[in-house]
């Protein structure tokens, strides 16, 4: 089965403290489908979501061999079976990568839609870092290259070994900006530790000449993909050079590992303009949601207070 790092049992266990659940489809004695989720209670409401720091999930399916049509029909049948096993809930929310299983996972949206789920799109940029560094440098927008060169004169990039340093920096920046933190960091040290033990994650930081942190990002990778998973920057700087340098450093890290880098952050047209400067290609994910009344009414009331993610890069 084609999976992402977020489908790994160790990741799900670390991100949830071992409290994740799965719908499972079997054929004979073999597992042919899994749909992980984390179940939470919000007052009288049961919600099924992705765990913390898990930006994509959805079904993983073994559609077997055969012609594309045969595999498609088989996959749809398995995904429908997984959906049927979900417990009664007031709210469901997951993001799916339609490129899994040779793009066959795109059909998962149809299976969810048939079951009354709303299907919409989220945008991201992916950069194939298997190319030469010269090719990727040339693919950068001219002004972006200038920003990176200028930033290299005043900032240094280094590995941050202490996850608490990242958390403290993130929370300090959120407070300085006057925003409300909506990231639950309780499981972050364990997620970071598990990634470091498997050599599939690191924190990169951009520091000024006095050693003051300017920007940081948490990178994770596996199964051919690296994710620019969670980033933050000091809000008392006006230039974008530090962030551009940090992204370029992530590109170089992905190049070392021959991975595709997913920038994981096209939340607004402004962010799209910024991320398009790095030579990637815009891609879509599927957002799967279902809200039942009266939870739906509660969501509408809170919609005006949704987190603003555009500050992550710009």
N, C-alpha and C positions, 0 to 999 in steps of 0.2 A: 504494500500500500504506500502511495506517495504521501508523505506527511511534511509538516513544517516543524521547526524546533518547538513551537508552542503546543504541538500534539504529543510531545515526548512525555512519558509518565513522570519522569523526574522533574520536568519543568512544572507540570500541573500540580504535582505534590508540593513542590517548594512554594509556588505562588499561592496555594490555598491552605497550606499547613496540613496537607493530606485529605482535605475535605471536598475534593472534586468528585463528581459522579459521571457516569457514562451510560448512554444507550448503546447496546451492542447487538449487531446482527450476525447470525451464525449460518454457515452452510455446512452440513454434516458436522464435523468437529472443529471446523476452522472459523476463525473470526474474519468476516468479510466487510464489516463496517463498524465504525465507532463514531459517536457524537458526544464529546466531553462537554461538561458545563459545570458551573458552580451555582448551587441553590442558596438563596438568601431569603430572609424574611424582613419585610419593611412593614411593621405593624401587622395587619391582617393579610398582607399581600405576599404571595410566593413569587419570587423572580428567578429566572434562569438567565445567567449572564456568562461572560468570559471572565476568567480570573484576573487579578491585578497584573499589570505589565504584559498582558497577553493581548496583542493587538489584532490577531486573527485566530480563528478557530474553525468551527464548522465541521462537517462530516469528513472522515477519511474512509475511502472505499476501495476494496479490491474488486474491480469490475471484470477481472479475468481476462481471458484471451478471446480472440475472434474479431470479426469485422467491427468497424466503428459503430454501426447501428446496433449490433448485438450488445456491445459493451455499454452503449448509451442507455438502452432499455434496461439492462441489468443494473446499471448504476442508479437509475431513477427508482427502480423497485427497492433497492437496498436503502436509499435515502428516505423513501416513504416509510419503510419499516422502522427506521430510526426515529423519525418524527412521531410516529404512532406510539412509541415507547416513552415519550417525554411525559413527566407527571403533570397533573393539572397545574396551571400557573396563571398569574395575572399579567405577567410581562416576560417577554423573551427578547434577547438582543445579542446577536453575534455578527462578526464580520467574517466573510469567506474570501478565500483566494481562488478566483475562477481559473487560474492558470494551472492548478494542481491536476495531476493525472492527464498531462498533455492537453490541457484546456477543457477536458471533459467535465471538470467540476463546475463549469459555467451552468450546466443543466441543473445543478442543485437548487438554484434559485427558482426554477420552474416547479420542483417538487414542493418547496416551501410555499410558493405562491398558491398552489393547488390546495394547500391546507389552511389557507386564510392568513398567511403571513404577508406583511408588506415587504417588498424588495426594492431597494434603492441603491445608488452608487456612491462610493467614496473614491477619491482620486489620490494617487501617489505617483512618485517618479522612481523608475528603476534605471540603474546604470550598470551596464555590462563591464565589469572591471577585469575581465580576462584579456582585454586589449592592452597594448603597450602604454606605459605612462605618458610617453610623448603624444600618442594619439588622444588620450583622455585630457591631457593638458591643452592640446589644440582645440578640443571640443568645448572647452570652457568659454563663456562669453568674455570678450576682451576686457571689459571693466572688472569682471570677476577676477581675472588673472592679475590685474593691477592691484586690486584689493588684497589678494593673497600675498603678493610680493611685498606690499607695504606692511602687512600684518606680520610677516616673517621677520621684519626688522625690529619689532617691538614686543612680540609675543613668542613664547616657546610652548611646544606641545609635549606633554608627558603623561604617562600612565598614572592614574589615581588608584591607589591600592585600598584605601579606606572607604567603604561604602557610606559611612556616616558623614564623611566630608562632602560627598555628593549630595546627600539628603539635606544637610545643613545649608549648603550653598543654594540648593533649589528652593527651600522654604524661605530663606532670607530674600531671595530675588522676588518670590511671589509676594511677600509682605511689603517689600519696597515699592513694588508696582501697585499695590493696593488691591490685589486680587485675592480671591478665596481659593485656598488649596483644595483640589479635588482628587489628588492622588493619594491613595492609601499606601503608606510606606512600610507598614508593619512587616511585610514579608520580603522587603527589598534586600536586607542583608543575606537572607538565606538564598534567594534567587541569585544574587551576585556570587555568593560562595560556591553554589553548585555550578554556575557557569565557569568560574575560575578553575574549579577542580577538573572540569572537562575541557578546559582551554577553548571555550566557545563564547567568551564574553569579556569585555573590559570597559573601563571608564577612561575616556580621553579628556584631558583638560587643557585649556589655553590659559597661560599665566603671563602676567606682565613681568617687567624686569625686577620688580620688588617682590615677586613671588605671589602676588595677589591673583586669585582666580578670576578670569574674565568670562569664560564659557566652558561648559562641560557637556558631554554626551555619554550615554550608556549604549554600547554596541553589543549586539548578540548575533550569533551566526550558527548555521547548521543547514544541512540538506541543500547546499548550493546557494543559500541566501544569507546576506547580512542585513540587519535592520538597525537603522538610526533610531533607536527605540524611544529614548527619553532624553531630552536636552533642555538646557537652561542657560541663560546668560545674564550677566550683570546689567541692570537697566540704567546704570549711570554712564554707559558708553554710548556714543551716538553713531559710530561707524559700524559697518557690517563686516569689517575685515576679519575680526576674531572668529566670527561664525563661519565665514567663507573658508578661513584657514582650517577650522575644525572639520568641516565637511570634506575639504581636500585631503586632510589627514585620514579621514575614514575611507575615502576612495583609495588611497594608497594602501591602507590596511587590507581592504577587500581585494586589491590587486595582488598582494602577497599571497592571499589564500585562494585566488582565482574564483572569486564569488561575484554574484550580482548584488549590488547595494540597493536596498529599498530605503528611500529617504523618509517614508512614513510620515508625511506631514502636509499634504496639499489640502488645507482646510479653508482657504479663501483665495480669491483671485490675486491678492497681493503676495501670498505665499507661493502660489503657482508661478507668478512672474519671477520671484526670487529663485525658486528651485529649478526653474527651466534654464537658468544660467549655467548649470553644471553638466550639461551634455547628456542628460538622461532622457528617457521616453516616458510620457505620461501613461499610466495604466489605471485600470479600475479594479476595485474590490466590490463585493456585494454586501450590502448591509441588510440583515434580516431582522425584522422586528414584528412583534405582535403585542398589542396592548388590549386588555379587556376592561370594560367598564366595571367599577368606577376608577380603576387605576389610570385609565386613559385620561379621565378628567383631571386627576392629580397631576399628570405629566403636562397637560396644557397650561395649568397654573404655574408650573415651574419652568416652562420653556424660556421665559424671559431671563432666567438666571442660569442659562446653560453656560458651561465653561468656554472662555475665549482662548483658542489654541494658536491664534495667529502670531502671538508673541514668540513662539518657539524659535523662529528663524529670523524674523524681521525686526 
